Amino acid sequence: MKPIPFDHTWPYERQMGDIYLTSCPYCSQENILVHLSDRALENAKEGFKARANMPCCRKTMIILEADEDYFWTNEKLR
């Protein structure tokens, strides 16, 4: 499989079991609480697709993979 380019990534943070983005890649609103279950995040870390709905602008981020710091998506975010 072709590697995912770094411009298709977006950083996230986990705090107290919740997942936060410092800013939304679509509308630039700050401190976004992403409603992504622990199971969906673990699936993404194993290479299964997950969807993260942005509550600020109602866009959907398709997560192809995840690691401890970044979501790797199917679209250019940077």
C-alpha positions, 0 to 999 in steps of 0.5 A: 500500500502506498504511504499516506503523505504527511499533509494528510495528517492532523494532530490530536490530544487525549485528555481524561479519556476525551479526544481533542483537536487544537483546531478544526482543519475545516473551519479553524475553530479552536479546542474541538472535542471530537466524539470518537469512541475508544473502540473507534480510535483503537480500530483506527490504530489497527488500520481500520477506517473511522469517521470523526464528525466535527461538531463545529462545522458538521464536516466528517473526517475519514480517518484511515489510520491513527497513531499516538499523535496524529490522525492519518486521513484520506484528504489533504488537511494542511 
